[in-house]
């Protein structure tokens, strides 16, 4: 296959299909302009709210350094091989996730039904996109809140001056009760996401990654340095990294495994889709290692960014969305330049949320383009419209539709509304099942049925 030139070697490849899709140039399939662009886009796909909130809280509550060590072990033993496998499938297939798996299965003389593993990932990506954009809307709301507060409180003062602790704590619950406002914010975030996806890989998705990921890292490091000098940094180091193997129970180990899948965005066909835009001369093993290292580093640094601020204010370090939308705004009130730091923090979170939502939307968009032979822009808009509709239902499930439990007859999902059900189905079922099937497919089906093993390099045509 021939390919697009790029400074880091991701060259253009021959196009597929009838060449009618937007983003194709001169019959060539759109792709990353360079290896660096692919790495930044893949990191952006993986880095999200799970890194910024969930991992640090899990580490602190479950053995500190012991949890961190076991998590890194899970990344190396499970996460990195699956990440490499997904990228490998995409690059070999040079098509949508399902088509890439189907092609590899056909060449391996394996069952065509293996493409179902990618179909599971496409469904998971769409479902996550629907409720993730609702959360993205919350982030936009807090960005607006702190922009207004910056004008009221000034640069040097603490955030949200004049508000009581109870008033600050009520901001998030009041937002959750306003289904109309959340739906509007969700639509705005979906619109921002689809704008970049509709522009194609090199003309839209890559731009988000190349500009926003460096800005994200700069903000993350800047807030971390601020917390190191102005917050409870020593207490944070003790909280996160004191090794206590007595807390490393079976349940905690399972949590670490789940966090590894969630953190690297495995099992949602995202890396298969992004891998399909990678040139043949890019070293996938080295690139995957960089992505996994960067993703894990963000998770560790996020703890050093958030908890010095929280602990210095004497607030609870309990994780989850409450840490971001309840606890941190309160902590910013007691900090010098709290309005500026608060605004910088939520802009940083917004960048992470956008790069992730772009990756999530690209998965069903790529699949639908391949399936129905449609152009990119209208396909992306159609996917966005469906995601916005499901997102609106998710938003209203937190208030007006709170009594509707779509899978309540199943014990695992008992009492969960649409929002929580989408989260649980994808995180507890689709993602781990998809990731495991991917590992089995590449390790035992595709590689070993071709008289060679991918892991030892015997099956060079896959690599």
BAVEXPA-351891 format. One line per 10 residues: number of its first residue (from 0); their letters; for each residue x, y, z of C-alpha. Coordinates in Angstrom, 1 decimal. Layout:
N
NUM	A	X Y Z  ...
This chain:
463
0	XXXXXXXXXX	0.0 0.0 0.0  1.1 3.5 -0.8  0.9 6.3 1.6  0.7 9.9 2.8  4.0 11.6 3.6  4.8 12.7 7.1  7.7 13.9 9.1  7.7 10.9 11.4  7.0 8.3 8.8  3.3 7.7 8.8
10	XXXXXXXXXX	2.9 7.6 5.0  -0.3 7.7 3.0  -2.0 4.5 2.1  -4.2 3.5 -0.8  -7.8 4.2 -0.4  -10.6 1.7 -0.1  -14.2 1.5 -1.2  -15.4 3.9 -3.9  -13.4 6.9 -2.7  -16.5 9.0 -2.1
20	XXXXXXXXXX	-15.9 9.7 1.5  -14.9 13.1 2.8  -11.3 13.2 4.0  -9.9 11.1 1.1  -7.5 12.8 -1.2  -6.8 11.6 -4.8  -8.1 8.2 -4.1  -6.0 7.8 -0.9  -7.5 7.0 2.4  -7.1 9.8 5.0
30	XXXXXXXXXX	-4.6 9.2 7.8  -2.3 10.7 10.3  0.3 13.1 8.9  3.0 11.8 11.2  3.8 9.3 13.9  3.7 12.1 16.5  0.2 13.0 15.5  -1.0 9.4 15.9  0.7 9.2 19.4  -0.9 12.4 20.5
40	XXXXXXXXXX	-4.3 11.3 19.2  -4.1 7.9 20.8  -3.0 9.5 24.1  -5.9 11.9 23.9  -8.3 9.0 23.2  -7.1 7.2 26.4  -6.6 10.2 28.7  -10.0 11.2 30.2  -11.9 11.5 33.4  -10.8 8.0 34.6
50	XXXXXXXXXX	-7.2 9.2 34.7  -8.0 12.5 36.4  -10.4 11.4 39.1  -10.9 7.7 39.4  -7.3 6.4 39.4  -5.9 8.7 42.2  -8.9 8.0 44.4  -8.7 4.2 43.8  -5.0 4.3 44.6  -5.4 6.3 47.8
60	XXXXXXXXXX	-8.2 4.2 49.2  -6.8 0.8 48.2  -3.3 0.4 49.5  -1.5 3.4 48.0  1.8 2.2 46.5  0.6 -1.4 46.5  -2.3 -0.5 44.3  -0.1 1.6 42.0  2.4 -1.3 41.6  -0.3 -3.8 40.8
70	XXXXXXXXXX	-1.9 -1.4 38.4  1.4 -0.9 36.5  1.8 -4.7 36.5  -1.7 -4.9 34.9  -0.8 -2.3 32.3  2.3 -4.2 31.3  0.9 -7.7 31.4  -2.6 -7.0 30.1  -3.2 -3.4 29.0  -0.2 -3.0 26.7
80	XXXXXXXXXX	-0.6 -6.3 24.8  -4.3 -5.6 24.2  -3.5 -2.0 23.1  -0.9 -3.3 20.7  -3.3 -6.0 19.4  -6.1 -3.5 18.7  -3.7 -1.2 16.9  -2.3 -4.1 14.9  -5.7 -5.2 13.7  -6.5 -1.7 12.6
90	XXXXXXXXXX	-3.3 -1.1 10.7  -3.6 -4.5 8.9  -7.2 -4.0 8.0  -6.9 -0.3 7.0  -10.7 0.0 7.4  -13.4 0.4 10.0  -13.1 -1.8 13.2  -15.5 -4.5 12.1  -14.1 -4.7 8.5  -10.5 -4.8 9.8
100	XXXXXXXXXX	-11.3 -7.8 12.0  -13.3 -9.5 9.3  -10.4 -9.2 6.9  -7.9 -10.5 9.3  -10.2 -13.4 10.2  -10.7 -14.2 6.5  -7.0 -14.3 5.8  -6.5 -16.5 8.9  -9.3 -18.8 7.6  -11.1 -18.1 10.9
110	XXXXXXXXXX	-14.8 -17.6 11.4  -16.4 -14.4 10.0  -18.2 -14.1 13.3  -15.0 -12.8 14.9  -16.0 -9.4 13.6  -18.6 -9.4 16.3  -15.8 -8.4 18.8  -15.3 -5.2 17.0  -19.1 -4.7 16.7  -19.2 -5.0 20.5
120	XXXXXXXXXX	-16.6 -2.3 20.7  -18.4 0.0 18.2  -21.6 -0.3 20.3  -19.7 0.4 23.5  -18.1 3.5 22.0  -21.4 4.9 21.0  -23.0 4.2 24.4  -20.1 5.8 26.2  -20.2 8.8 23.8  -23.8 9.4 24.7
130	XXXXXXXXXX	-23.3 9.8 28.5  -19.7 11.1 28.2  -21.0 14.2 26.3  -23.4 14.8 29.2  -20.4 14.9 31.5  -18.6 17.1 29.0  -21.6 19.5 29.2  -21.1 19.6 33.0  -17.4 20.6 32.4  -18.6 23.4 30.1
140	XXXXXXXXXX	-20.9 24.6 32.8  -18.1 24.8 35.3  -15.8 26.5 32.8  -18.5 29.2 32.4  -19.0 29.4 36.2  -15.3 30.1 36.8  -15.0 32.5 33.9  -17.8 34.6 35.5  -16.2 34.1 39.0  -12.9 35.4 37.7
150	XXXXXXXXXX	-14.5 38.7 36.9  -16.2 38.8 40.3  -13.4 37.6 42.5  -10.4 38.8 40.7  -7.1 37.1 39.9  -5.6 37.0 43.4  -8.6 36.1 45.5  -10.1 32.7 46.3  -12.8 31.3 44.1  -16.5 31.7 44.5
160	XXXXXXXXXX	-16.2 34.5 47.1  -19.4 35.3 49.0  -20.7 31.8 48.6  -21.1 29.6 51.7  -19.8 26.0 51.8  -23.4 24.8 51.5  -24.0 27.1 48.5  -21.0 25.7 46.7  -22.0 22.1 47.5  -25.4 22.8 46.0
170	XXXXXXXXXX	-24.1 23.9 42.6  -23.8 20.4 41.2  -27.0 18.9 42.6  -29.0 21.9 41.3  -27.4 21.3 37.8  -28.4 17.6 37.9  -32.0 18.6 38.6  -32.1 20.8 35.5  -32.7 18.4 32.7  -33.2 21.1 30.1
180	XXXXXXXXXX	-30.0 22.9 30.9  -28.0 19.6 30.9  -29.5 18.7 27.5  -28.5 22.1 26.1  -25.0 21.7 27.4  -24.8 18.1 26.1  -25.9 19.4 22.6  -23.2 22.0 22.7  -20.5 19.5 23.6  -21.7 17.1 20.9
190	XXXXXXXXXX	-21.6 19.9 18.4  -18.0 20.8 19.3  -17.1 17.1 18.9  -18.8 16.5 15.6  -17.2 19.6 14.1  -13.8 18.0 14.4  -14.9 14.5 13.5  -16.7 15.7 10.3  -13.5 17.4 9.1  -11.7 14.1 8.8
200	XXXXXXXXXX	-8.6 12.6 10.4  -5.8 14.9 9.2  -8.1 17.9 8.9  -10.0 17.7 12.2  -9.2 14.8 14.6  -5.5 15.4 14.3  -5.8 19.1 14.9  -7.6 18.4 18.2  -4.8 16.1 19.3  -1.8 18.2 18.2
210	XXXXXXXXXX	-3.1 21.4 19.8  -5.1 20.3 22.8  -2.9 17.5 24.2  0.2 19.7 24.7  -2.0 22.4 26.2  -3.5 19.7 28.5  -0.1 18.6 29.7  1.1 22.2 30.3  -2.0 22.9 32.4  -1.6 19.6 34.3
220	XXXXXXXXXX	2.0 20.2 35.1  1.3 23.9 36.0  -1.5 23.1 38.5  0.7 20.2 39.9  3.6 22.6 40.5  1.2 25.1 42.1  -0.1 22.4 44.4  3.4 21.2 45.3  4.2 24.6 46.7  0.9 25.8 48.0
230	XXXXXXXXXX	-0.9 22.5 49.0  -0.5 19.4 51.1  2.1 17.8 48.9  3.8 15.7 51.5  0.5 14.3 52.8  -0.4 13.5 49.2  2.7 11.5 48.7  2.0 9.5 51.8  -1.7 9.1 50.8  -0.9 7.8 47.3
240	XXXXXXXXXX	2.4 6.0 47.6  2.7 4.4 51.0  2.8 0.7 50.3  0.2 -1.3 52.2  -0.1 -4.8 50.8  -2.7 -5.7 53.5  -5.2 -3.7 51.5  -4.4 -5.4 48.3  -7.4 -7.8 48.4  -8.9 -9.8 45.5
250	XXXXXXXXXX	-11.5 -7.0 45.0  -8.8 -4.4 44.9  -6.9 -6.4 42.3  -10.0 -6.7 40.2  -10.4 -2.9 40.5  -6.9 -2.4 39.3  -7.5 -4.7 36.3  -10.7 -2.8 35.5  -8.9 0.5 35.8  -6.2 -0.6 33.4
260	XXXXXXXXXX	-8.9 -1.5 30.8  -10.8 1.8 31.4  -7.8 4.0 31.5  -6.4 2.8 28.2  -9.9 2.8 26.6  -9.6 -0.8 25.6  -12.5 -2.8 24.2  -14.2 0.1 22.5  -12.6 -0.4 19.1  -11.0 3.0 19.4
270	XXXXXXXXXX	-7.4 1.9 18.9  -8.5 -0.4 16.0  -10.1 2.6 14.3  -7.1 4.9 15.0  -4.7 2.1 14.0  -6.3 1.9 10.6  -5.0 5.3 9.8  -1.3 4.4 10.7  1.4 3.8 8.0  3.1 0.5 7.6
280	XXXXXXXXXX	6.5 1.8 8.6  5.4 2.9 12.1  6.8 0.7 14.9  3.6 -0.3 16.7  5.3 -1.9 19.7  7.3 1.2 20.6  4.4 3.5 19.8  2.0 1.4 22.0  4.5 1.5 24.9  4.7 5.3 24.6
290	XXXXXXXXXX	0.9 5.6 24.7  0.6 3.3 27.8  3.5 5.1 29.6  1.9 8.6 28.9  -1.5 7.4 30.0  -0.2 5.9 33.2  1.9 9.0 33.9  -1.1 11.3 33.6  -3.0 9.1 36.1  -0.2 9.4 38.6
300	XXXXXXXXXX	0.4 13.1 38.1  -3.3 13.7 38.4  -3.2 12.5 41.9  -0.3 14.9 42.6  -2.3 17.7 41.0  -5.7 17.2 42.7  -5.0 15.9 46.2  -2.6 18.6 47.5  -5.4 21.1 46.9  -8.1 18.9 48.4
310	XXXXXXXXXX	-6.1 17.8 51.5  -4.8 21.3 52.2  -8.4 22.5 52.4  -9.2 19.7 54.9  -11.8 18.1 52.6  -12.7 14.5 51.8  -10.5 12.7 49.3  -13.3 10.4 48.2  -13.2 9.9 44.5  -15.8 9.9 41.8
320	XXXXXXXXXX	-17.4 12.8 40.0  -18.2 14.3 43.4  -14.5 15.0 43.8  -14.4 17.0 40.7  -17.7 18.8 40.8  -18.3 19.1 44.5  -15.1 18.9 46.5  -12.6 20.8 44.2  -14.7 24.0 43.7  -14.9 24.2 47.5
330	XXXXXXXXXX	-11.1 23.7 47.8  -10.5 26.5 45.2  -12.4 28.9 47.5  -9.7 28.7 50.1  -6.7 29.1 47.7  -4.9 32.2 46.5  -5.7 32.8 42.9  -8.4 30.2 43.3  -10.5 31.5 40.4  -7.6 31.3 38.0
340	XXXXXXXXXX	-6.6 27.8 39.2  -10.3 26.6 39.1  -10.7 27.9 35.6  -7.4 26.4 34.4  -8.4 23.0 36.0  -11.8 22.8 34.3  -10.3 24.0 30.9  -7.8 21.1 31.3  -10.6 18.6 32.0  -12.5 20.0 29.0
350	XXXXXXXXXX	-9.5 19.3 26.8  -9.2 15.7 28.0  -13.0 15.2 27.6  -13.0 16.6 24.1  -10.1 14.4 22.8  -11.8 11.4 24.3  -15.2 12.2 22.9  -13.7 12.8 19.4  -12.2 9.3 19.5  -15.4 7.8 20.7
360	XXXXXXXXXX	-17.4 9.5 17.9  -14.9 8.4 15.3  -15.5 4.7 16.0  -19.2 4.5 15.0  -18.7 7.2 12.3  -16.0 5.1 10.6  -18.1 2.0 11.0  -21.2 3.6 9.4  -19.2 5.1 6.6  -17.9 1.7 5.7
370	XXXXXXXXXX	-21.2 -0.1 6.2  -23.5 2.3 4.3  -20.9 3.8 1.9  -21.7 7.3 3.0  -19.7 10.5 3.2  -18.0 11.5 6.4  -19.7 14.8 7.3  -23.4 13.6 7.0  -22.4 10.3 8.7  -20.8 12.1 11.6
380	XXXXXXXXXX	-23.8 14.4 12.0  -26.2 11.4 12.0  -24.1 9.7 14.7  -24.0 12.9 16.7  -27.7 13.3 16.5  -28.4 9.8 17.8  -25.8 10.2 20.5  -27.4 13.6 21.5  -30.8 11.9 21.7  -29.5 9.1 24.0
390	XXXXXXXXXX	-27.5 11.7 25.9  -30.7 13.8 26.5  -32.4 10.6 27.9  -29.4 10.1 30.1  -29.5 13.6 31.4  -33.2 13.4 32.2  -32.6 10.0 33.9  -30.9 12.0 36.6  -34.1 13.9 37.4  -37.4 13.5 35.7
400	XXXXXXXXXX	-36.8 9.9 34.5  -35.0 8.8 37.6  -37.7 6.1 38.3  -37.1 4.4 34.9  -34.6 1.5 35.2  -34.2 -0.1 31.7  -32.4 -3.2 33.0  -33.7 -3.2 36.5  -34.8 -6.8 36.2  -31.1 -7.8 36.1
410	XXXXXXXXXX	-29.5 -7.8 39.6  -26.3 -6.2 38.3  -28.3 -3.2 37.1  -31.0 -3.0 39.7  -32.0 0.5 40.6  -29.9 2.1 37.8  -31.3 4.7 35.5  -30.3 5.2 31.8  -27.1 7.2 32.6  -25.8 4.6 35.2
420	XXXXXXXXXX	-26.9 1.7 33.0  -24.9 2.9 30.0  -21.9 3.3 32.3  -22.3 -0.1 33.9  -23.0 -2.0 30.7  -20.0 -0.6 28.9  -17.5 -0.7 31.9  -18.5 -4.0 33.4  -19.5 -6.0 30.3  -18.6 -4.7 26.8
430	XXXXXXXXXX	-15.1 -3.3 27.5  -13.6 -6.2 29.4  -15.3 -8.8 27.1  -14.1 -6.9 24.0  -10.6 -6.6 25.3  -10.3 -10.3 26.2  -11.7 -11.4 22.8  -9.2 -9.1 21.1  -6.3 -10.7 22.9  -7.6 -14.2 22.1
440	XXXXXXXXXX	-8.2 -13.3 18.4  -4.7 -11.8 17.8  -2.8 -14.2 20.1  -4.5 -17.5 19.2  -6.6 -17.2 16.1  -5.0 -14.7 13.6  -1.4 -15.3 14.5  -1.3 -19.0 15.2  -3.4 -20.1 12.2  -0.8 -18.5 9.9
450	XXXXXXXXXX	2.1 -20.8 10.9  3.7 -18.2 13.0  3.3 -16.2 16.2  2.9 -12.5 16.3  4.5 -12.1 19.7  7.8 -13.8 18.5  7.8 -12.1 15.1  7.1 -15.3 13.1  4.1 -13.8 11.5  5.8 -10.8 10.0
460	XXX	3.0 -9.8 7.7  0.8 -9.0 10.7  3.5 -6.8 12.2
